[in-house]
Amino acid sequence: MIPKTRITIFDSNPHVCNDIIKVLKEDPNMEVAATFTTMVHCVEAVVGSQPHVVLVDITRMEDTNSIRLLHQQFPHVHILIYTKLEDDEIIYACILAGVGGYLLTNTILHSLVKSIHEMKVGGRPMSPQIARRVFSMLQRGSHLKKQPSAKYSNLTAREKEILNYLTEGLSHKMIGFKLNIAYSTVRSHIKNICKKVEVKSLTELVGKALRENIVLGPNAI
């Protein structure tokens, strides 16, 4: 007997979540392991539910930090995101974070089961609109990070490290662990970076760095 594919869902909208559950139940080889309304404790949720596939509704840039954390902790688990967002920054961040597929919410119900099967055999399912955006980014070289302009020259070496980690989708906690510094210290550095780069929020900072494809090496000017 073929073991069932266990699926954990992260979605704050109960109506969408229920619709997804109904679709999955139509396939006898799939079962819903658990559902969660937030990704705040995503690692604990995955440990507890032991899924083969994780479905995530992405609603903001910060969600990509949780995606990266899941991929790092559970590289064997397939991550399929669905969202209403068609933003290049979100798409780029999700690809860097390690997603296995990217679907638009309005296509999820009729393409979900097929997409899960596709991921399990090594495929990378995407809605046509998303695939076009990915190809467009590749064609214009958005996948290649550029050297920074002079406006980033006043960042310290530590601030450059932190900004690089932020564009890779790492959380404050993960950055602190990698650099062996306190969470509060990471927050303080990010506050200083935002001030120097003249942005008002972390989301705006990451978005700006991704748009400009910034990579800040230790000798960046």
PyMOL commands that set and color helices and strands:
alter all, ss='L'
color gray80, all
select helices_A, chain A and resi 14-25+42-49+63-73+88-97+105-120+128-139+150-152+157-167+172-179+183-197+202-211
alter helices_A, ss='H'
color red, helices_A
select strands_A, chain A and resi 5-10+30-36+53-57+78-83+101-104
alter strands_A, ss='S'
color yellow, strands_A
deselect
rebuild
show_as cartoon
